């Protein structure tokens, strides 16, 4: 682990014994961020939520106990409804808050409390076998639907999460002496259930450390081995830790508290040491060569920018982000009056690189950023739940405000235009595949981008700034980069060849359509060189497998500016 990773790990060691790991991981990043897979203790966010509930709910029970179970049940119902409504609302406003926080998760645990209260109520009617079997089968079907239908885009913990939770409640309530009860009560399922909690605790650290050790390039067989080790460790933990701690005759409550305080204190102590030493940075750096320290510096820069939410560039006041809001149009109008027509920049995270690069030249005073994650116009024609752009709305804005627009630039991640034999993009492939895998150009995607901008180009000048050739190496990871041999490292020839084909295909598609789009190529075919080297003196030009670093942006800025202006002259 790099010092950046170790610092992150140290913070989680502090958060877990203090029951606020959900707050930590909420503050760090999104749940579905790929970086989460590399956090060994990320899964403890759910334990933090549960522990907070277990500290607060007993206070409510103590307060209402004399009022009877009926009053307590009514209050639990109120909490259930309020929390569920809040969860559904929060998903639309701040999905990560909804995912990580107790107020939006409390309804799930309240449902469990409701089940317990029903079990405690001696007046609960006894149902016949038909009702029990029907309810049990319904519960299994609800859980099965959640397993089959849910994916990373599913809006949980909102109303959708009622499927598995209500399904579980039905099984608990209605499977005594029923068909479903006998089915899930066989020794295999019971055995898995007994070790499931320990398996949950072990699986994420094992998987995360495996990914770290393998630099994310983990094979199916290695995952299978990790699963087997998970269940082996889970069994041992259940037998020698869980069972003794649940048995008061073996370990008293006082002794259990002493063990918790000592072990928790040790974890916090190690975590604090890691934070104070910036992830044991000095010890790590002492093992690196001068070249490797360059990559470490790059990694630290990236981490600092990400944690602060900054790009590291001071943007002029009229570098603004597009939105259909009164405030945006008010600012847009003011900037038009002050600087004249705007430059529009559209695209994904690579366009953000271009924005910083152009800002570093000092030649751009009024620029409107349009785009975000997966903001690729071919998604105008195909549904992508990850896309953050409303392409019809953007086109309407560009046409409506054409008199206030000087020209627009489009740029995106180029590896999305390169597919393997199964139509997966190069962006999802390993370095080894990039070096020797068979790939083709995604012509249909290019057709759709050309189609989208050709109509806009009838009213304003559109410059499609070519996607730069991507290194595909993990430039932010010193230890991993050592394995590729830093000395003489250059772009992967197979990747260069594919990006050249993408360039040629885009230029040909624009010509075939007789489109007014201007295409600014970055690759210099005569010299067979990309517009920027992987290393420029003390600068590592990329901060990961495809994004420009802060110093790389400063080198790229004048080149982008020159290429764009050359194309604009040809469009006059």
C-alpha positions in Angstrom: 0.0 0.0 0.0 1.2 3.5 -0.8 1.3 6.1 2.0 -1.9 7.6 0.5 -3.6 4.2 0.8 -2.1 3.6 4.2 -3.3 7.0 5.5 -6.8 6.1 4.3 -6.5 2.7 6.0 -5.3 4.3 9.2 -8.3 6.6 9.3 -10.6 3.6 9.0 -8.8 1.9 11.9 -9.7 4.9 14.1 -13.3 5.2 12.8 -14.3 1.5 13.4 -14.0 1.2 17.2 -15.6 4.6 17.6 -18.6 3.5 15.5 -18.5 6.2 12.8 -17.0 4.4 9.8 -20.1 5.2 7.8 -19.4 8.9 8.3 -15.8 8.4 7.2 -16.6 6.5 4.0 -19.4 8.9 3.2 -17.0 11.8 3.3 -14.3 10.1 1.2 -16.1 9.0 -1.9 -19.1 7.4 -3.5 -20.1 3.8 -2.7 -19.8 2.7 -6.3 -16.5 4.4 -6.9 -14.0 1.8 -8.1 -11.6 2.9 -5.4 -14.0 1.5 -2.8 -13.0 -2.0 -3.9 -9.4 -1.2 -2.7 -10.4 -0.2 0.8 -10.0 -3.3 3.1 -12.4 -2.0 5.8 -15.0 -0.3 3.7 -17.7 -2.8 4.5 -17.7 -1.7 8.1 -19.9 1.3 7.2 -22.9 -1.0 7.7 -21.7 -2.0 11.2 -21.3 1.7 12.0 -25.0 2.3 11.1 -26.1 -0.7 13.1 -24.0 0.3 16.2 -25.5 3.8 16.1 -29.0 2.3 16.0 -28.2 -0.1 18.9 -27.0 2.8 21.0 -30.0 5.0 20.3 -32.9 2.6 20.1 -32.6 1.2 23.7 -33.1 4.7 24.9 -36.4 4.9 23.1 -37.4 1.5 24.5 -36.6 2.7 28.1 -38.6 5.8 27.6 -41.7 4.1 26.3 -41.5 0.7 28.1 -44.0 1.6 30.8 -46.5 2.7 28.0 -46.6 -0.9 26.8 -45.7 -2.7 23.5 -48.6 -1.1 21.7 -47.2 2.4 22.2 -43.7 1.2 21.3 -45.1 -0.5 18.2 -46.8 2.8 17.1 -43.5 4.7 17.5 -41.6 2.1 15.6 -44.1 2.4 12.8 -43.7 6.2 12.7 -39.9 5.8 12.6 -40.3 3.2 9.8 -42.5 5.4 7.6 -40.5 8.6 8.2 -37.1 7.0 7.6 -38.4 5.2 4.4 -39.8 8.4 3.0 -36.6 10.3 3.9 -34.5 7.6 2.2 -36.5 7.8 -1.0 -36.3 11.6 -1.0 -32.6 11.6 -0.2 -31.8 9.3 -3.1 -33.0 12.0 -5.5 -31.0 14.7 -3.7 -27.9 13.1 -2.2 -27.7 9.4 -3.0 -24.5 8.8 -0.9 -26.1 10.3 2.2 -29.1 8.0 1.7 -26.8 5.0 1.4 -24.5 5.6 4.4 -26.5 7.4 7.0 -28.6 6.1 9.9 -31.7 8.3 9.4 -32.2 6.8 5.9 -31.4 3.3 7.0 -33.4 3.2 10.3 -36.5 1.9 8.5 -34.8 -1.4 7.7 -33.9 -2.0 11.4 -37.3 -0.7 12.4 -38.8 -3.4 10.3 -36.8 -6.0 12.2 -38.0 -4.5 15.5 -41.5 -4.7 14.2 -41.0 -8.4 13.5 -39.6 -8.9 17.0 -42.6 -7.1 18.6 -45.0 -9.3 16.6 -43.2 -12.4 17.9 -43.4 -11.1 21.4 -47.1 -10.3 21.2 -49.0 -13.3 22.6 -52.2 -12.1 20.8 -50.7 -12.6 17.4 -53.1 -15.0 15.5 -51.9 -18.4 14.6 -52.0 -19.0 10.8 -52.7 -22.2 9.0 -50.2 -24.1 6.8 -51.6 -22.6 3.5 -51.0 -19.0 4.7 -47.6 -19.9 6.1 -46.4 -21.6 2.9 -47.8 -18.8 0.7 -46.2 -16.1 2.8 -42.9 -18.0 2.9 -42.8 -18.6 -0.8 -43.6 -14.9 -1.4 -40.7 -13.9 0.8 -38.3 -16.1 -1.1 -39.6 -14.7 -4.4 -39.2 -11.1 -3.2 -35.6 -11.8 -2.2 -35.0 -13.6 -5.5 -36.3 -10.6 -7.4 -33.9 -8.3 -5.6 -31.0 -10.6 -6.4 -31.9 -10.8 -10.1 -33.1 -7.3 -10.8 -30.9 -5.1 -8.6 -27.6 -3.6 -9.9 -25.4 -0.7 -9.0 -27.9 1.8 -10.4 -30.8 0.5 -8.3 -32.2 3.3 -6.0 -31.6 1.8 -2.6 -32.3 2.2 0.3 -35.6 3.6 -1.0 -38.8 1.8 -1.9 -36.9 -0.7 -4.0 -35.2 -2.1 -0.9 -38.7 -3.2 0.4 -38.3 -6.2 -1.8 -35.5 -8.0 0.1 -36.4 -6.6 3.5 -40.1 -7.4 3.5 -39.2 -10.8 1.9 -36.9 -11.5 4.9 -39.6 -10.4 7.4 -42.1 -12.7 5.8 -39.7 -15.7 6.0 -39.0 -14.9 9.7 -42.6 -14.6 10.6 -44.2 -17.4 8.6 -41.8 -20.2 8.1 -42.1 -22.0 11.4 -43.2 -25.6 10.6 -43.7 -24.7 6.9 -42.3 -26.0 3.6 -40.0 -22.9 3.2 -38.9 -23.4 6.8 -37.9 -26.9 6.2 -36.2 -25.9 3.0 -34.0 -23.2 4.4 -33.6 -25.1 7.7 -31.4 -27.9 6.2 -27.9 -28.3 7.6 -26.1 -26.7 4.7 -28.1 -23.4 4.8 -28.0 -23.4 8.6 -24.2 -23.9 8.5 -23.8 -21.0 6.1 -26.0 -18.9 8.2 -24.0 -19.5 11.3 -20.7 -18.4 9.8 -22.3 -15.7 7.6 -21.5 -12.8 9.9 -17.9 -13.7 10.2 -17.7 -14.3 6.4 -19.0 -10.8 5.9 -16.3 -9.4 8.1 -13.5 -11.4 6.4 -14.5 -11.1 2.7 -13.8 -7.4 2.1 -10.3 -7.3 3.6 -9.3 -10.5 1.8 -10.7 -9.3 -1.6 -9.3 -5.7 -1.1 -5.7 -6.9 -0.2 -5.8 -9.4 -3.1 -6.7 -6.5 -5.5 -4.0 -4.4 -4.0 -1.4 -7.2 -4.3 -2.5 -7.9 -7.9 -2.9 -4.2 -8.7 -6.5 -4.7 -9.5 -5.8 -7.3 -12.2 -7.3 -10.2 -10.3 -8.2 -13.5 -12.0 -11.4 -15.6 -11.4 -9.3 -18.4 -9.8 -7.8 -16.0 -7.3 -11.2 -14.8 -6.3 -12.4 -18.4 -5.9 -9.4 -19.1 -3.6 -10.2 -15.9 -1.6 -13.8 -17.2 -1.2 -12.7 -20.5 0.1 -10.3 -18.8 2.6 -13.1 -16.5 3.6 -15.3 -19.4 4.7 -12.4 -21.2 6.4 -11.6 -18.1 8.4 -15.3 -17.5 9.0 -15.7 -21.0 10.5 -12.6 -20.6 12.7 -13.8 -17.2 13.9 -17.3 -18.5 14.6 -16.0 -21.4 16.6 -13.2 -19.7 18.6 -14.5 -16.1 18.8 -18.3 -15.8 18.2 -19.4 -18.8 20.2 -17.2 -18.1 23.3 -18.3 -14.5 23.4 -22.0 -15.4 23.2 -21.6 -17.8 26.1 -21.7 -15.9 29.4 -20.4 -18.9 31.3 -17.2 -18.8 29.2 -16.6 -15.1 28.9 -18.3 -12.6 31.2 -19.6 -9.3 30.1 -16.9 -7.5 32.1 -14.2 -9.5 30.4 -15.7 -9.0 27.0 -15.7 -5.2 27.6 -12.1 -5.3 28.7 -11.1 -7.2 25.5 -13.1 -4.7 23.4 -11.5 -1.7 25.1 -7.9 -3.1 24.7 -8.3 -4.3 21.1 -10.2 -1.1 20.1 -7.6 1.0 21.8 -4.8 -0.8 19.9 -6.6 -0.2 16.6 -7.1 3.5 17.3 -3.4 3.7 18.4 -2.2 2.2 15.2 -4.6 4.4 13.2 -3.4 7.6 15.0 0.2 6.7 14.3 -0.6 6.1 10.7 -2.3 9.5 10.4 0.5 11.4 12.2 3.1 9.8 10.0 1.1 10.4 6.8 0.6 6.7 6.1 4.1 5.7 7.4 5.4 7.8 4.5 9.1 8.1 5.5 9.5 4.3 5.8 7.8 3.8 2.4 9.9 6.5 0.6 13.2 5.1 2.0 12.6 2.0 -0.2 12.1 3.9 -3.4 14.4 5.1 -6.2 14.4 8.6 -7.5 12.2 7.7 -10.4 9.8 5.9 -8.2 9.6 9.0 -5.9 8.3 10.9 -8.9 5.3 8.5 -9.1 4.8 8.9 -5.4 4.7 12.6 -5.7 2.2 12.2 -8.4 0.0 10.0 -6.3 0.1 12.5 -3.3 -0.9 15.3 -5.6 -3.9 13.4 -7.0 -5.0 12.4 -3.5 -4.7 15.9 -2.2 -6.7 17.3 -5.1 -9.4 14.7 -4.8 -9.8 15.1 -1.1 -10.1 18.9 -1.4 -12.4 18.7 -4.4 -10.1 21.1 -6.2 -8.4 20.9 -9.6 -5.3 22.8 -8.5 -6.0 25.5 -11.0 -7.3 29.0 -10.2 -10.2 29.5 -12.6 -11.3 33.0 -13.7 -14.7 34.1 -12.3 -16.4 33.5 -15.7 -15.4 29.8 -15.9 -18.8 28.6 -15.1 -20.7 25.3 -15.2 -23.9 25.0 -17.3 -27.2 24.3 -15.6 -30.8 25.2 -16.3 -31.0 27.5 -13.4 -31.8 31.2 -12.9 -28.4 31.7 -11.2 -26.6 30.2 -14.2 -28.3 32.4 -16.8 -27.8 35.5 -14.6 -24.1 34.8 -14.5 -24.0 33.9 -18.2 -25.5 37.2 -19.2 -23.1 39.1 -16.9 -20.1 37.4 -18.4 -21.3 38.0 -22.0 -21.6 41.7 -21.2 -18.1 41.7 -19.7 -16.2 39.5 -22.1 -18.3 38.9 -25.2 -19.4 35.5 -26.6 -18.6 32.4 -24.5 -16.4 29.4 -25.3 -18.3 26.2 -24.6 -16.5 23.1 -23.5 -18.5 19.8 -23.5 -17.4 16.3 -22.5 -16.6 14.0 -19.6 -13.8 14.1 -17.1 -11.2 14.5 -19.9 -13.0 17.8 -20.8 -12.2 18.8 -17.2 -8.5 18.2 -18.0 -8.9 20.4 -21.0 -10.7 23.1 -18.9 -7.7 23.2 -16.5 -5.2 23.2 -19.3 -6.8 26.1 -21.2 -7.2 28.0 -17.9 -3.4 27.6 -17.3 -2.7 29.5 -20.6 -4.3 32.7 -19.3 -5.9 33.2 -22.7 -9.5 32.2 -21.8 -11.6 34.4 -19.6 -15.1 33.2 -20.3 -15.7 29.4 -20.6 -18.9 27.4 -19.9 -18.4 23.7 -19.0 -21.1 21.4 -20.2 -21.0 17.8 -19.1 -19.9 15.4 -16.5 -19.7 11.7 -16.0 -20.4 9.7 -19.2 -21.4 12.9 -21.0 -21.0 11.3 -24.5 -23.5 12.2 -27.2 -24.0 8.6 -28.3 -25.8 8.2 -25.0 -28.4 10.5 -26.5 -29.4 7.5 -28.6 -28.9 4.7 -26.0 -29.8 4.7 -22.3 -26.9 4.9 -19.9 -27.9 5.3 -16.2 -24.5 6.7 -15.4 -24.7 9.6 -17.9 -25.2 13.0 -16.2 -26.3 14.9 -19.3 -29.6 15.8 -20.9 -28.5 16.0 -24.5 -31.7 17.5 -25.8 -31.6 20.2 -23.2 -27.9 20.9 -24.0 -28.7 21.2 -27.7 -31.6 23.6 -27.1 -29.3 25.8 -24.9 -26.6 25.9 -27.6 -29.0 26.8 -30.4 -30.9 29.3 -28.3 -27.8 31.1 -27.1 -25.8 30.7 -30.4 -25.4 34.5 -30.7 -23.7 34.6 -27.3 -21.3 31.7 -28.2 -18.0 32.2 -29.9 -17.4 28.4 -30.5 -17.6 25.1 -28.7 -15.1 22.4 -28.0 -15.8 18.7 -27.5 -13.4 16.2 -25.9 -13.9 12.8 -24.3 -12.1 9.6 -23.1 -10.9 8.0 -26.2 -10.8 4.4 -25.0 -14.6 4.4 -25.1 -14.2 4.3 -28.9 -12.1 1.1 -28.7 -13.8 -2.2 -28.1 -12.6 -5.8 -27.6 -14.1 -8.8 -29.3 -17.0 -8.8 -26.8 -17.8 -5.1 -27.3 -16.3 -4.1 -23.9 -14.4 -0.9 -24.0 -10.6 -0.6 -23.6 -11.2 1.6 -20.5 -12.2 -1.6 -18.7 -9.3 -3.7 -19.8 -6.0 -4.6 -18.1 -2.5 -3.4 -19.2 -1.7 -6.9 -20.5 -4.8 -6.8 -22.7 -3.9 -3.3 -23.9 -0.5 -4.6 -24.9 -1.6 -7.5 -27.1 -5.4 -7.8 -27.2 -7.4 -7.7 -30.4 -9.5 -4.5 -30.6 -11.7 -2.6 -33.1 -13.0 0.9 -33.5 -16.5 1.6 -32.2 -17.8 3.1 -35.4 -21.4 3.4 -34.4 -20.5 5.5 -31.4 -18.5 7.8 -33.6 -21.4 8.0 -36.1 -23.7 9.1 -33.3 -21.3 11.8 -32.0 -20.9 13.2 -35.5 -24.7 13.1 -36.0 -25.3 15.0 -32.8 -22.8 17.8 -33.4 -23.4 18.1 -37.1 -26.8 19.7 -36.4 -25.3 22.1 -33.8 -22.5 22.9 -36.2 -25.0 24.5 -38.5 -25.4 27.4 -36.1 -22.1 27.6 -34.1 -18.5 26.5 -34.8 -17.8 23.1 -33.2 -14.2 21.9 -32.7 -13.9 18.2 -31.8 -10.6 18.1 -29.9 -9.2 14.6 -30.5 -8.9 12.2 -27.6 -5.2 12.0 -26.5 -3.5 8.6 -26.6 -3.8 7.1 -23.1 -0.9 5.4 -21.3 -3.2 2.8 -19.8 -0.5 2.3 -17.1 -1.5 3.1 -13.4 0.7 6.2 -13.3 -0.6 7.0 -9.8 0.8 3.8 -8.3 4.5 3.7 -7.6 4.8 0.1 -6.6 2.8 -1.1 -9.6 4.7 1.1 -12.0 8.0 -0.6 -10.9 6.8 -3.9 -12.5 6.5 -2.2 -15.9 10.1 -1.0 -15.9 10.2 2.8 -15.6 13.4 3.2 -17.6 12.4 4.0 -21.2 8.7 3.6 -20.6 6.6 4.8 -23.5 3.0 4.5 -24.8 1.9 1.0 -25.6 2.3 0.5 -29.4 -1.0 -1.5 -29.7 -2.9 1.3 -28.0 -1.2 3.9 -30.2 -2.2 2.0 -33.3 -5.9 1.9 -32.1 -6.0 5.6 -31.3 -4.6 6.4 -34.7 -7.4 4.3 -36.2 -9.9 6.2 -34.1 -8.5 9.5 -35.4 -8.7 8.4 -39.0 -12.3 7.0 -38.5 -13.6 10.2 -37.0 -12.0 12.4 -39.7 -13.5 10.1 -42.4 -17.0 10.1 -40.8 -17.0 13.9 -40.6 -15.9 14.1 -44.3 -18.4 11.5 -45.5 -21.3 13.4 -43.8 -20.0 16.7 -45.2 -20.3 18.0 -41.7 -19.1 21.5 -40.5 -17.5 20.0 -37.5 -13.8 20.8 -37.2 -11.5 18.0 -36.0 -8.3 18.9 -34.1 -5.9 16.0 -34.2 -3.4 15.7 -31.4 -1.3 12.8 -32.7 1.5 13.8 -35.0 1.5 11.1 -37.7 4.7 12.1 -39.5 6.8 11.9 -36.3 4.8 9.0 -34.9 4.5 10.8 -31.6 1.7 11.8 -29.2 1.3 15.5 -28.4 2.9 14.9 -24.9 5.4 12.5 -23.6 4.8 10.3 -20.5 7.6 12.1 -18.8 8.4 15.8 -19.3 11.5 16.5 -17.1 10.3 16.2 -13.5 6.7 15.9 -14.6 4.8 12.7 -14.8 2.3 13.8 -17.4 -0.6 11.6 -16.4 -2.1 11.0 -12.9 -3.6 7.6 -13.7 -4.2 5.4 -16.8 -5.8 8.2 -18.9 -6.1 11.6 -17.1 -3.5 14.4 -17.4 -1.7 15.3 -14.2 -1.6 18.9 -12.9 1.8 19.5 -14.5 0.7 17.6 -17.6 -2.3 20.1 -18.0 0.1 23.0 -17.9 2.2 21.4 -20.7 -0.8 20.5 -22.7 -2.6 23.9 -22.4 -0.6 25.8 -25.1 -0.8 22.8 -27.5 -4.6 22.5 -27.1 -5.0 26.3 -27.6 -2.9 26.2 -30.8 -4.7 23.1 -32.3 -8.1 24.6 -31.5 -7.3 27.9 -33.2 -5.8 26.2 -36.3 -9.1 24.4 -36.8 -11.2 27.5 -36.1 -9.2 29.3 -38.9 -10.1 26.6 -41.3 -13.8 26.9 -40.4 -13.9 30.6 -41.3 
